[in-house]
């Protein structure tokens, strides 16, 4: 797997044009997880996309955990759409997982099933 490609793809997926060092722990974790699913046996370029999608999903999880919805005077909740972003990131991750289905073991992704 090429970490520089994963960084570039992560930048595209996350919408952050400057993928700086603050994202490296998330990217490195995603790369390690994907390598674990392949037991390091594959250098297929699809794995770069899968790792970037996983890193993006992790970032969306972190952002969603920090999201604080606003409550109006009437008691209604106003959300900024963070849940939608997380759902989209999950869908994208699932699609890349399916794309790599012939080269990865999916049991680590059971937590995504909703």
PDB file as gemmi writes it, atoms N, CA and C in Angstrom:
CRYST1    1.000    1.000    1.000  90.00  90.00  90.00 P 1                      
ATOM      1  N   UNK A   1       0.841  -1.170   0.000  1.00  0.00           N  
ATOM      2  CA  UNK A   1       0.000   0.000   0.000  1.00  0.00           C  
ATOM      3  C   UNK A   1       0.892   1.241   0.000  1.00  0.00           C  
ATOM      4  N   UNK A   2       0.465   2.256  -0.711  1.00  0.00           N  
ATOM      5  CA  UNK A   2       1.230   3.483  -0.827  1.00  0.00           C  
ATOM      6  C   UNK A   2       0.586   4.559   0.058  1.00  0.00           C  
ATOM      7  N   UNK A   3       1.258   4.908   1.145  1.00  0.00           N  
ATOM      8  CA  UNK A   3       0.703   5.860   2.119  1.00  0.00           C  
ATOM      9  C   UNK A   3       0.500   7.240   1.491  1.00  0.00           C  
ATOM     10  N   UNK A   4       1.369   7.642   0.585  1.00  0.00           N  
ATOM     11  CA  UNK A   4       1.197   8.941  -0.073  1.00  0.00           C  
ATOM     12  C   UNK A   4      -0.069   8.954  -0.923  1.00  0.00           C  
ATOM     13  N   UNK A   5      -0.355   7.849  -1.603  1.00  0.00           N  
ATOM     14  CA  UNK A   5      -1.607   7.749  -2.363  1.00  0.00           C  
ATOM     15  C   UNK A   5      -2.800   7.787  -1.420  1.00  0.00           C  
ATOM     16  N   UNK A   6      -2.701   7.085  -0.295  1.00  0.00           N  
ATOM     17  CA  UNK A   6      -3.788   7.074   0.682  1.00  0.00           C  
ATOM     18  C   UNK A   6      -4.026   8.491   1.197  1.00  0.00           C  
ATOM     19  N   UNK A   7      -2.957   9.234   1.491  1.00  0.00           N  
ATOM     20  CA  UNK A   7      -3.085  10.623   1.947  1.00  0.00           C  
ATOM     21  C   UNK A   7      -3.799  11.473   0.906  1.00  0.00           C  
ATOM     22  N   UNK A   8      -3.411  11.324  -0.341  1.00  0.00           N  
ATOM     23  CA  UNK A   8      -4.019  12.093  -1.417  1.00  0.00           C  
ATOM     24  C   UNK A   8      -5.503  11.756  -1.577  1.00  0.00           C  
ATOM     25  N   UNK A   9      -5.820  10.477  -1.545  1.00  0.00           N  
ATOM     26  CA  UNK A   9      -7.215  10.047  -1.654  1.00  0.00           C  
ATOM     27  C   UNK A   9      -8.026  10.494  -0.445  1.00  0.00           C  
ATOM     28  N   UNK A  10      -7.439  10.396   0.744  1.00  0.00           N  
ATOM     29  CA  UNK A  10      -8.108  10.858   1.963  1.00  0.00           C  
ATOM     30  C   UNK A  10      -8.431  12.342   1.853  1.00  0.00           C  
ATOM     31  N   UNK A  11      -7.498  13.111   1.337  1.00  0.00           N  
ATOM     32  CA  UNK A  11      -7.714  14.543   1.152  1.00  0.00           C  
ATOM     33  C   UNK A  11      -8.904  14.787   0.226  1.00  0.00           C  
ATOM     34  N   UNK A  12      -8.987  14.005  -0.838  1.00  0.00           N  
ATOM     35  CA  UNK A  12     -10.105  14.136  -1.770  1.00  0.00           C  
ATOM     36  C   UNK A  12     -11.418  13.735  -1.106  1.00  0.00           C  
ATOM     37  N   UNK A  13     -11.422  12.609  -0.377  1.00  0.00           N  
ATOM     38  CA  UNK A  13     -12.643  12.124   0.269  1.00  0.00           C  
ATOM     39  C   UNK A  13     -13.126  13.059   1.368  1.00  0.00           C  
ATOM     40  N   UNK A  14     -12.193  13.576   2.156  1.00  0.00           N  
ATOM     41  CA  UNK A  14     -12.565  14.409   3.303  1.00  0.00           C  
ATOM     42  C   UNK A  14     -12.874  15.846   2.911  1.00  0.00           C  
ATOM     43  N   UNK A  15     -12.414  16.257   1.731  1.00  0.00           N  
ATOM     44  CA  UNK A  15     -12.637  17.631   1.296  1.00  0.00           C  
ATOM     45  C   UNK A  15     -11.634  18.612   1.864  1.00  0.00           C  
ATOM     46  N   UNK A  16     -10.636  18.112   2.573  1.00  0.00           N  
ATOM     47  CA  UNK A  16      -9.594  18.962   3.140  1.00  0.00           C  
ATOM     48  C   UNK A  16      -8.425  18.979   2.162  1.00  0.00           C  
ATOM     49  N   UNK A  17      -8.220  20.125   1.499  1.00  0.00           N  
ATOM     50  CA  UNK A  17      -7.188  20.216   0.466  1.00  0.00           C  
ATOM     51  C   UNK A  17      -5.780  20.054   1.011  1.00  0.00           C  
ATOM     52  N   UNK A  18      -5.596  20.371   2.276  1.00  0.00           N  
ATOM     53  CA  UNK A  18      -4.266  20.257   2.882  1.00  0.00           C  
ATOM     54  C   UNK A  18      -4.284  19.154   3.926  1.00  0.00           C  
ATOM     55  N   UNK A  19      -3.932  17.963   3.499  1.00  0.00           N  
ATOM     56  CA  UNK A  19      -3.894  16.811   4.402  1.00  0.00           C  
ATOM     57  C   UNK A  19      -2.575  16.876   5.175  1.00  0.00           C  
ATOM     58  N   UNK A  20      -2.595  17.555   6.303  1.00  0.00           N  
ATOM     59  CA  UNK A  20      -1.367  17.749   7.062  1.00  0.00           C  
ATOM     60  C   UNK A  20      -1.155  16.650   8.107  1.00  0.00           C  
ATOM     61  N   UNK A  21      -0.170  16.839   8.927  1.00  0.00           N  
ATOM     62  CA  UNK A  21       0.249  15.822   9.899  1.00  0.00           C  
ATOM     63  C   UNK A  21      -0.815  15.497  10.954  1.00  0.00           C  
ATOM     64  N   UNK A  22      -1.764  16.383  11.177  1.00  0.00           N  
ATOM     65  CA  UNK A  22      -2.777  16.092  12.196  1.00  0.00           C  
ATOM     66  C   UNK A  22      -3.646  14.898  11.825  1.00  0.00           C  
ATOM     67  N   UNK A  23      -3.721  14.568  10.534  1.00  0.00           N  
ATOM     68  CA  UNK A  23      -4.517  13.426  10.096  1.00  0.00           C  
ATOM     69  C   UNK A  23      -3.723  12.118  10.025  1.00  0.00           C  
ATOM     70  N   UNK A  24      -2.421  12.196  10.184  1.00  0.00           N  
ATOM     71  CA  UNK A  24      -1.596  11.004  10.020  1.00  0.00           C  
ATOM     72  C   UNK A  24      -1.935   9.861  10.982  1.00  0.00           C  
ATOM     73  N   UNK A  25      -2.287  10.126  12.247  1.00  0.00           N  
ATOM     74  CA  UNK A  25      -2.680   9.000  13.103  1.00  0.00           C  
ATOM     75  C   UNK A  25      -3.888   8.236  12.556  1.00  0.00           C  
ATOM     76  N   UNK A  26      -4.868   8.957  12.016  1.00  0.00           N  
ATOM     77  CA  UNK A  26      -6.058   8.313  11.449  1.00  0.00           C  
ATOM     78  C   UNK A  26      -5.682   7.547  10.184  1.00  0.00           C  
ATOM     79  N   UNK A  27      -4.852   8.145   9.344  1.00  0.00           N  
ATOM     80  CA  UNK A  27      -4.429   7.491   8.095  1.00  0.00           C  
ATOM     81  C   UNK A  27      -3.600   6.255   8.407  1.00  0.00           C  
ATOM     82  N   UNK A  28      -2.665   6.373   9.335  1.00  0.00           N  
ATOM     83  CA  UNK A  28      -1.826   5.213   9.689  1.00  0.00           C  
ATOM     84  C   UNK A  28      -2.656   4.077  10.289  1.00  0.00           C  
ATOM     85  N   UNK A  29      -3.655   4.424  11.097  1.00  0.00           N  
ATOM     86  CA  UNK A  29      -4.539   3.411  11.660  1.00  0.00           C  
ATOM     87  C   UNK A  29      -5.296   2.690  10.550  1.00  0.00           C  
ATOM     88  N   UNK A  30      -5.832   3.448   9.604  1.00  0.00           N  
ATOM     89  CA  UNK A  30      -6.584   2.855   8.494  1.00  0.00           C  
ATOM     90  C   UNK A  30      -5.689   1.948   7.647  1.00  0.00           C  
ATOM     91  N   UNK A  31      -4.486   2.392   7.373  1.00  0.00           N  
ATOM     92  CA  UNK A  31      -3.541   1.571   6.595  1.00  0.00           C  
ATOM     93  C   UNK A  31      -3.244   0.276   7.340  1.00  0.00           C  
ATOM     94  N   UNK A  32      -3.017   0.370   8.641  1.00  0.00           N  
ATOM     95  CA  UNK A  32      -2.744  -0.834   9.444  1.00  0.00           C  
ATOM     96  C   UNK A  32      -3.929  -1.792   9.446  1.00  0.00           C  
ATOM     97  N   UNK A  33      -5.137  -1.243   9.564  1.00  0.00           N  
ATOM     98  CA  UNK A  33      -6.336  -2.091   9.555  1.00  0.00           C  
ATOM     99  C   UNK A  33      -6.491  -2.820   8.228  1.00  0.00           C  
ATOM    100  N   UNK A  34      -6.288  -2.102   7.137  1.00  0.00           N  
ATOM    101  CA  UNK A  34      -6.432  -2.721   5.813  1.00  0.00           C  
ATOM    102  C   UNK A  34      -5.326  -3.755   5.600  1.00  0.00           C  
ATOM    103  N   UNK A  35      -4.102  -3.449   6.012  1.00  0.00           N  
ATOM    104  CA  UNK A  35      -3.024  -4.429   5.901  1.00  0.00           C  
ATOM    105  C   UNK A  35      -3.347  -5.686   6.702  1.00  0.00           C  
ATOM    106  N   UNK A  36      -3.982  -5.509   7.850  1.00  0.00           N  
ATOM    107  CA  UNK A  36      -4.379  -6.654   8.665  1.00  0.00           C  
ATOM    108  C   UNK A  36      -5.424  -7.520   7.991  1.00  0.00           C  
ATOM    109  N   UNK A  37      -6.271  -6.902   7.192  1.00  0.00           N  
ATOM    110  CA  UNK A  37      -7.304  -7.653   6.476  1.00  0.00           C  
ATOM    111  C   UNK A  37      -6.734  -8.449   5.312  1.00  0.00           C  
ATOM    112  N   UNK A  38      -5.561  -8.061   4.852  1.00  0.00           N  
ATOM    113  CA  UNK A  38      -4.937  -8.760   3.722  1.00  0.00           C  
ATOM    114  C   UNK A  38      -3.722  -9.567   4.168  1.00  0.00           C  
ATOM    115  N   UNK A  39      -3.401  -9.509   5.450  1.00  0.00           N  
ATOM    116  CA  UNK A  39      -2.204 -10.129   5.998  1.00  0.00           C  
ATOM    117  C   UNK A  39      -0.951  -9.663   5.242  1.00  0.00           C  
ATOM    118  N   UNK A  40      -1.001  -8.415   4.735  1.00  0.00           N  
ATOM    119  CA  UNK A  40       0.135  -7.819   4.044  1.00  0.00           C  
ATOM    120  C   UNK A  40       0.496  -8.489   2.737  1.00  0.00           C  
ATOM    121  N   UNK A  41      -0.403  -9.280   2.170  1.00  0.00           N  
ATOM    122  CA  UNK A  41      -0.089 -10.073   0.985  1.00  0.00           C  
ATOM    123  C   UNK A  41      -0.433  -9.389  -0.332  1.00  0.00           C  
ATOM    124  N   UNK A  42      -1.068  -8.251  -0.285  1.00  0.00           N  
ATOM    125  CA  UNK A  42      -1.517  -7.654  -1.531  1.00  0.00           C  
ATOM    126  C   UNK A  42      -1.041  -6.220  -1.667  1.00  0.00           C  
ATOM    127  N   UNK A  43      -0.639  -5.886  -2.873  1.00  0.00           N  
ATOM    128  CA  UNK A  43      -0.267  -4.502  -3.159  1.00  0.00           C  
ATOM    129  C   UNK A  43      -1.232  -3.914  -4.181  1.00  0.00           C  
ATOM    130  N   UNK A  44      -2.428  -4.442  -4.222  1.00  0.00           N  
ATOM    131  CA  UNK A  44      -3.461  -3.991  -5.149  1.00  0.00           C  
ATOM    132  C   UNK A  44      -3.784  -2.522  -4.898  1.00  0.00           C  
ATOM    133  N   UNK A  45      -3.825  -1.688  -5.942  1.00  0.00           N  
ATOM    134  CA  UNK A  45      -4.111  -0.257  -5.748  1.00  0.00           C  
ATOM    135  C   UNK A  45      -5.499   0.026  -5.168  1.00  0.00           C  
ATOM    136  N   UNK A  46      -6.418  -0.912  -5.271  1.00  0.00           N  
ATOM    137  CA  UNK A  46      -7.741  -0.718  -4.665  1.00  0.00           C  
ATOM    138  C   UNK A  46      -7.640  -0.556  -3.156  1.00  0.00           C  
ATOM    139  N   UNK A  47      -6.601  -1.138  -2.561  1.00  0.00           N  
ATOM    140  CA  UNK A  47      -6.438  -1.047  -1.112  1.00  0.00           C  
ATOM    141  C   UNK A  47      -6.147   0.375  -0.658  1.00  0.00           C  
ATOM    142  N   UNK A  48      -5.506   1.179  -1.514  1.00  0.00           N  
ATOM    143  CA  UNK A  48      -5.284   2.591  -1.190  1.00  0.00           C  
ATOM    144  C   UNK A  48      -6.623   3.308  -1.035  1.00  0.00           C  
ATOM    145  N   UNK A  49      -7.548   3.008  -1.942  1.00  0.00           N  
ATOM    146  CA  UNK A  49      -8.879   3.615  -1.874  1.00  0.00           C  
ATOM    147  C   UNK A  49      -9.621   3.157  -0.620  1.00  0.00           C  
ATOM    148  N   UNK A  50      -9.510   1.870  -0.309  1.00  0.00           N  
ATOM    149  CA  UNK A  50     -10.174   1.339   0.878  1.00  0.00           C  
ATOM    150  C   UNK A  50      -9.615   1.981   2.144  1.00  0.00           C  
ATOM    151  N   UNK A  51      -8.301   2.108   2.238  1.00  0.00           N  
ATOM    152  CA  UNK A  51      -7.684   2.723   3.418  1.00  0.00           C  
ATOM    153  C   UNK A  51      -8.090   4.194   3.541  1.00  0.00           C  
ATOM    154  N   UNK A  52      -8.145   4.898   2.425  1.00  0.00           N  
ATOM    155  CA  UNK A  52      -8.558   6.310   2.460  1.00  0.00           C  
ATOM    156  C   UNK A  52     -10.019   6.429   2.873  1.00  0.00           C  
ATOM    157  N   UNK A  53     -10.866   5.547   2.375  1.00  0.00           N  
ATOM    158  CA  UNK A  53     -12.283   5.569   2.763  1.00  0.00           C  
ATOM    159  C   UNK A  53     -12.442   5.253   4.246  1.00  0.00           C  
ATOM    160  N   UNK A  54     -11.644   4.313   4.749  1.00  0.00           N  
ATOM    161  CA  UNK A  54     -11.694   3.972   6.166  1.00  0.00           C  
ATOM    162  C   UNK A  54     -11.213   5.143   7.018  1.00  0.00           C  
ATOM    163  N   UNK A  55     -10.140   5.807   6.593  1.00  0.00           N  
ATOM    164  CA  UNK A  55      -9.646   6.978   7.327  1.00  0.00           C  
ATOM    165  C   UNK A  55     -10.694   8.093   7.325  1.00  0.00           C  
ATOM    166  N   UNK A  56     -11.352   8.301   6.199  1.00  0.00           N  
ATOM    167  CA  UNK A  56     -12.407   9.306   6.121  1.00  0.00           C  
ATOM    168  C   UNK A  56     -13.564   8.953   7.054  1.00  0.00           C  
ATOM    169  N   UNK A  57     -13.933   7.671   7.090  1.00  0.00           N  
ATOM    170  CA  UNK A  57     -14.998   7.222   7.990  1.00  0.00           C  
ATOM    171  C   UNK A  57     -14.619   7.486   9.441  1.00  0.00           C  
ATOM    172  N   UNK A  58     -13.375   7.169   9.797  1.00  0.00           N  
ATOM    173  CA  UNK A  58     -12.910   7.413  11.174  1.00  0.00           C  
ATOM    174  C   UNK A  58     -12.961   8.912  11.514  1.00  0.00           C  
ATOM    175  N   UNK A  59     -12.559   9.752  10.569  1.00  0.00           N  
ATOM    176  CA  UNK A  59     -12.610  11.196  10.798  1.00  0.00           C  
ATOM    177  C   UNK A  59     -14.051  11.653  11.000  1.00  0.00           C  
ATOM    178  N   UNK A  60     -14.963  11.150  10.186  1.00  0.00           N  
ATOM    179  CA  UNK A  60     -16.380  11.507  10.341  1.00  0.00           C  
ATOM    180  C   UNK A  60     -16.925  11.034  11.688  1.00  0.00           C  
ATOM    181  N   UNK A  61     -16.485   9.856  12.144  1.00  0.00           N  
ATOM    182  CA  UNK A  61     -16.892   9.380  13.468  1.00  0.00           C  
ATOM    183  C   UNK A  61     -16.426  10.357  14.547  1.00  0.00           C  
ATOM    184  N   UNK A  62     -15.173  10.769  14.459  1.00  0.00           N  
ATOM    185  CA  UNK A  62     -14.639  11.710  15.449  1.00  0.00           C  
ATOM    186  C   UNK A  62     -15.391  13.027  15.424  1.00  0.00           C  
ATOM    187  N   UNK A  63     -15.653  13.546  14.244  1.00  0.00           N  
ATOM    188  CA  UNK A  63     -16.378  14.809  14.125  1.00  0.00           C  
ATOM    189  C   UNK A  63     -17.811  14.680  14.633  1.00  0.00           C  
ATOM    190  N   UNK A  64     -18.448  13.547  14.358  1.00  0.00           N  
ATOM    191  CA  UNK A  64     -19.822  13.330  14.819  1.00  0.00           C  
ATOM    192  C   UNK A  64     -19.881  13.236  16.334  1.00  0.00           C  
ATOM    193  N   UNK A  65     -18.865  12.649  16.935  1.00  0.00           N  
ATOM    194  CA  UNK A  65     -18.832  12.535  18.394  1.00  0.00           C  
ATOM    195  C   UNK A  65     -18.726  13.902  19.052  1.00  0.00           C  
ATOM    196  N   UNK A  66     -18.103  14.843  18.361  1.00  0.00           N  
ATOM    197  CA  UNK A  66     -17.956  16.198  18.903  1.00  0.00           C  
ATOM    198  C   UNK A  66     -19.114  17.113  18.526  1.00  0.00           C  
ATOM    199  N   UNK A  67     -19.956  16.647  17.592  1.00  0.00           N  
ATOM    200  CA  UNK A  67     -21.071  17.467  17.120  1.00  0.00           C  
ATOM    201  C   UNK A  67     -22.051  17.723  18.249  1.00  0.00           C  
ATOM    202  N   UNK A  68     -22.405  18.952  18.415  1.00  0.00           N  
ATOM    203  CA  UNK A  68     -23.389  19.322  19.415  1.00  0.00           C  
ATOM    204  C   UNK A  68     -24.554  19.964  18.689  1.00  0.00           C  
ATOM    205  N   UNK A  69     -25.684  19.321  18.701  1.00  0.00           N  
ATOM    206  CA  UNK A  69     -26.871  19.865  18.051  1.00  0.00           C  
ATOM    207  C   UNK A  69     -27.402  21.038  18.858  1.00  0.00           C  
ATOM    208  N   UNK A  70     -28.024  21.946  18.182  1.00  0.00           N  
ATOM    209  CA  UNK A  70     -28.601  23.123  18.810  1.00  0.00           C  
ATOM    210  C   UNK A  70     -30.078  22.880  19.088  1.00  0.00           C  
ATOM    211  N   UNK A  71     -30.532  23.274  20.253  1.00  0.00           N  
ATOM    212  CA  UNK A  71     -31.938  23.121  20.622  1.00  0.00           C  
ATOM    213  C   UNK A  71     -32.595  24.494  20.554  1.00  0.00           C  
ATOM    214  N   UNK A  72     -33.739  24.561  19.871  1.00  0.00           N  
ATOM    215  CA  UNK A  72     -34.459  25.826  19.751  1.00  0.00           C  
ATOM    216  C   UNK A  72     -35.283  26.087  21.007  1.00  0.00           C  
ATOM    217  N   UNK A  73     -35.851  27.273  21.094  1.00  0.00           N  
ATOM    218  CA  UNK A  73     -36.687  27.649  22.238  1.00  0.00           C  
ATOM    219  C   UNK A  73     -37.863  26.686  22.375  1.00  0.00           C  
ATOM    220  N   UNK A  74     -38.404  26.220  21.262  1.00  0.00           N  
ATOM    221  CA  UNK A  74     -39.537  25.300  21.292  1.00  0.00           C  
ATOM    222  C   UNK A  74     -39.147  23.872  21.638  1.00  0.00           C  
ATOM    223  N   UNK A  75     -37.852  23.598  21.788  1.00  0.00           N  
ATOM    224  CA  UNK A  75     -37.392  22.263  22.159  1.00  0.00           C  
ATOM    225  C   UNK A  75     -37.036  21.371  20.988  1.00  0.00           C  
ATOM    226  N   UNK A  76     -37.138  21.902  19.764  1.00  0.00           N  
ATOM    227  CA  UNK A  76     -36.770  21.110  18.597  1.00  0.00           C  
ATOM    228  C   UNK A  76     -35.260  21.098  18.440  1.00  0.00           C  
ATOM    229  N   UNK A  77     -34.770  20.008  17.869  1.00  0.00           N  
ATOM    230  CA  UNK A  77     -33.336  19.885  17.647  1.00  0.00           C  
ATOM    231  C   UNK A  77     -32.998  20.321  16.230  1.00  0.00           C  
ATOM    232  N   UNK A  78     -31.995  21.163  16.116  1.00  0.00           N  
ATOM    233  CA  UNK A  78     -31.506  21.611  14.822  1.00  0.00           C  
ATOM    234  C   UNK A  78     -30.130  20.994  14.647  1.00  0.00           C  
ATOM    235  N   UNK A  79     -29.976  20.204  13.614  1.00  0.00           N  
ATOM    236  CA  UNK A  79     -28.701  19.534  13.376  1.00  0.00           C  
ATOM    237  C   UNK A  79     -28.011  20.188  12.191  1.00  0.00           C  
ATOM    238  N   UNK A  80     -26.693  20.099  12.187  1.00  0.00           N  
ATOM    239  CA  UNK A  80     -25.951  20.668  11.066  1.00  0.00           C  
ATOM    240  C   UNK A  80     -25.702  19.642   9.968  1.00  0.00           C  
ATOM    241  N   UNK A  81     -26.321  18.475  10.020  1.00  0.00           N  
ATOM    242  CA  UNK A  81     -26.163  17.478   8.973  1.00  0.00           C  
ATOM    243  C   UNK A  81     -24.988  16.545   9.179  1.00  0.00           C  
ATOM    244  N   UNK A  82     -24.361  16.559  10.345  1.00  0.00           N  
ATOM    245  CA  UNK A  82     -23.217  15.701  10.608  1.00  0.00           C  
ATOM    246  C   UNK A  82     -23.538  14.230  10.474  1.00  0.00           C  
ATOM    247  N   UNK A  83     -24.749  13.847  10.865  1.00  0.00           N  
ATOM    248  CA  UNK A  83     -25.152  12.453  10.751  1.00  0.00           C  
ATOM    249  C   UNK A  83     -25.191  12.023   9.292  1.00  0.00           C  
ATOM    250  N   UNK A  84     -25.636  12.919   8.418  1.00  0.00           N  
ATOM    251  CA  UNK A  84     -25.682  12.624   6.996  1.00  0.00           C  
ATOM    252  C   UNK A  84     -24.270  12.390   6.460  1.00  0.00           C  
ATOM    253  N   UNK A  85     -23.327  13.193   6.892  1.00  0.00           N  
ATOM    254  CA  UNK A  85     -21.941  13.039   6.465  1.00  0.00           C  
ATOM    255  C   UNK A  85     -21.405  11.678   6.913  1.00  0.00           C  
ATOM    256  N   UNK A  86     -21.701  11.289   8.138  1.00  0.00           N  
ATOM    257  CA  UNK A  86     -21.241   9.998   8.645  1.00  0.00           C  
ATOM    258  C   UNK A  86     -21.875   8.853   7.855  1.00  0.00           C  
ATOM    259  N   UNK A  87     -23.158   8.960   7.571  1.00  0.00           N  
ATOM    260  CA  UNK A  87     -23.836   7.914   6.799  1.00  0.00           C  
ATOM    261  C   UNK A  87     -23.248   7.796   5.399  1.00  0.00           C  
ATOM    262  N   UNK A  88     -22.928   8.930   4.772  1.00  0.00           N  
ATOM    263  CA  UNK A  88     -22.328   8.895   3.445  1.00  0.00           C  
ATOM    264  C   UNK A  88     -20.934   8.266   3.502  1.00  0.00           C  
ATOM    265  N   UNK A  89     -20.154   8.626   4.515  1.00  0.00           N  
ATOM    266  CA  UNK A  89     -18.819   8.046   4.659  1.00  0.00           C  
ATOM    267  C   UNK A  89     -18.912   6.537   4.870  1.00  0.00           C  
ATOM    268  N   UNK A  90     -19.917   6.105   5.633  1.00  0.00           N  
ATOM    269  CA  UNK A  90     -20.132   4.673   5.860  1.00  0.00           C  
ATOM    270  C   UNK A  90     -20.508   3.970   4.556  1.00  0.00           C  
ATOM    271  N   UNK A  91     -21.374   4.587   3.789  1.00  0.00           N  
ATOM    272  CA  UNK A  91     -21.783   4.007   2.502  1.00  0.00           C  
ATOM    273  C   UNK A  91     -20.580   3.893   1.561  1.00  0.00           C  
ATOM    274  N   UNK A  92     -19.776   4.941   1.499  1.00  0.00           N  
ATOM    275  CA  UNK A  92     -18.593   4.913   0.642  1.00  0.00           C  
ATOM    276  C   UNK A  92     -17.627   3.821   1.094  1.00  0.00           C  
ATOM    277  N   UNK A  93     -17.431   3.694   2.403  1.00  0.00           N  
ATOM    278  CA  UNK A  93     -16.558   2.657   2.933  1.00  0.00           C  
ATOM    279  C   UNK A  93     -17.076   1.275   2.560  1.00  0.00           C  
ATOM    280  N   UNK A  94     -18.369   1.064   2.709  1.00  0.00           N  
ATOM    281  CA  UNK A  94     -18.956  -0.230   2.351  1.00  0.00           C  
ATOM    282  C   UNK A  94     -18.772  -0.535   0.870  1.00  0.00           C  
ATOM    283  N   UNK A  95     -18.880   0.482   0.023  1.00  0.00           N  
ATOM    284  CA  UNK A  95     -18.708   0.269  -1.407  1.00  0.00           C  
ATOM    285  C   UNK A  95     -17.264  -0.091  -1.750  1.00  0.00           C  
ATOM    286  N   UNK A  96     -16.302   0.560  -1.118  1.00  0.00           N  
ATOM    287  CA  UNK A  96     -14.899   0.201  -1.364  1.00  0.00           C  
ATOM    288  C   UNK A  96     -14.573  -1.166  -0.776  1.00  0.00           C  
ATOM    289  N   UNK A  97     -15.219  -1.498   0.335  1.00  0.00           N  
ATOM    290  CA  UNK A  97     -15.034  -2.827   0.917  1.00  0.00           C  
ATOM    291  C   UNK A  97     -15.527  -3.890  -0.062  1.00  0.00           C  
ATOM    292  N   UNK A  98     -16.680  -3.643  -0.680  1.00  0.00           N  
ATOM    293  CA  UNK A  98     -17.218  -4.580  -1.672  1.00  0.00           C  
ATOM    294  C   UNK A  98     -16.299  -4.662  -2.885  1.00  0.00           C  
ATOM    295  N   UNK A  99     -15.729  -3.542  -3.293  1.00  0.00           N  
ATOM    296  CA  UNK A  99     -14.805  -3.523  -4.428  1.00  0.00           C  
ATOM    297  C   UNK A  99     -13.575  -4.383  -4.155  1.00  0.00           C  
ATOM    298  N   UNK A 100     -13.159  -4.426  -2.893  1.00  0.00           N  
ATOM    299  CA  UNK A 100     -11.967  -5.187  -2.511  1.00  0.00           C  
ATOM    300  C   UNK A 100     -12.321  -6.552  -1.931  1.00  0.00           C  
ATOM    301  N   UNK A 101     -13.559  -6.978  -2.102  1.00  0.00           N  
ATOM    302  CA  UNK A 101     -14.035  -8.212  -1.481  1.00  0.00           C  
ATOM    303  C   UNK A 101     -13.229  -9.451  -1.807  1.00  0.00           C  
ATOM    304  N   UNK A 102     -12.587  -9.479  -2.963  1.00  0.00           N  
ATOM    305  CA  UNK A 102     -11.821 -10.657  -3.340  1.00  0.00           C  
ATOM    306  C   UNK A 102     -10.413 -10.679  -2.746  1.00  0.00           C  
ATOM    307  N   UNK A 103      -9.989  -9.573  -2.101  1.00  0.00           N  
ATOM    308  CA  UNK A 103      -8.625  -9.531  -1.559  1.00  0.00           C  
ATOM    309  C   UNK A 103      -8.557  -9.223  -0.067  1.00  0.00           C  
ATOM    310  N   UNK A 104      -9.706  -8.963   0.561  1.00  0.00           N  
ATOM    311  CA  UNK A 104      -9.714  -8.672   2.000  1.00  0.00           C  
ATOM    312  C   UNK A 104     -10.689  -9.577   2.734  1.00  0.00           C  
ATOM    313  N   UNK A 105     -10.444  -9.704   4.025  1.00  0.00           N  
ATOM    314  CA  UNK A 105     -11.351 -10.418   4.911  1.00  0.00           C  
ATOM    315  C   UNK A 105     -12.202  -9.376   5.612  1.00  0.00           C  
ATOM    316  N   UNK A 106     -13.515  -9.479   5.501  1.00  0.00           N  
ATOM    317  CA  UNK A 106     -14.411  -8.416   5.970  1.00  0.00           C  
ATOM    318  C   UNK A 106     -14.849  -8.542   7.420  1.00  0.00           C  
ATOM    319  N   UNK A 107     -14.447  -9.547   8.146  1.00  0.00           N  
ATOM    320  CA  UNK A 107     -14.989  -9.729   9.490  1.00  0.00           C  
ATOM    321  C   UNK A 107     -14.709  -8.581  10.441  1.00  0.00           C  
ATOM    322  N   UNK A 108     -13.656  -7.807  10.207  1.00  0.00           N  
ATOM    323  CA  UNK A 108     -13.352  -6.670  11.063  1.00  0.00           C  
ATOM    324  C   UNK A 108     -14.365  -5.543  10.911  1.00  0.00           C  
ATOM    325  N   UNK A 109     -15.196  -5.572   9.875  1.00  0.00           N  
ATOM    326  CA  UNK A 109     -16.107  -4.476   9.599  1.00  0.00           C  
ATOM    327  C   UNK A 109     -17.531  -4.751  10.089  1.00  0.00           C  
ATOM    328  N   UNK A 110     -17.712  -5.720  10.946  1.00  0.00           N  
ATOM    329  CA  UNK A 110     -19.038  -6.043  11.451  1.00  0.00           C  
ATOM    330  C   UNK A 110     -19.673  -4.873  12.187  1.00  0.00           C  
ATOM    331  N   UNK A 111     -18.851  -3.978  12.760  1.00  0.00           N  
ATOM    332  CA  UNK A 111     -19.367  -2.852  13.532  1.00  0.00           C  
ATOM    333  C   UNK A 111     -20.140  -1.865  12.667  1.00  0.00           C  
ATOM    334  N   UNK A 112     -19.977  -1.886  11.355  1.00  0.00           N  
ATOM    335  CA  UNK A 112     -20.628  -0.939  10.485  1.00  0.00           C  
ATOM    336  C   UNK A 112     -22.063  -1.314  10.204  1.00  0.00           C  
ATOM    337  N   UNK A 113     -22.365  -2.601  10.221  1.00  0.00           N  
ATOM    338  CA  UNK A 113     -23.706  -3.054   9.869  1.00  0.00           C  
ATOM    339  C   UNK A 113     -24.743  -2.343  10.718  1.00  0.00           C  
ATOM    340  N   UNK A 114     -25.751  -1.803  10.080  1.00  0.00           N  
ATOM    341  CA  UNK A 114     -26.691  -0.992  10.821  1.00  0.00           C  
ATOM    342  C   UNK A 114     -28.054  -1.530  10.754  1.00  0.00           C  
TER     343      UNK A 114                                                      
END                                                                             
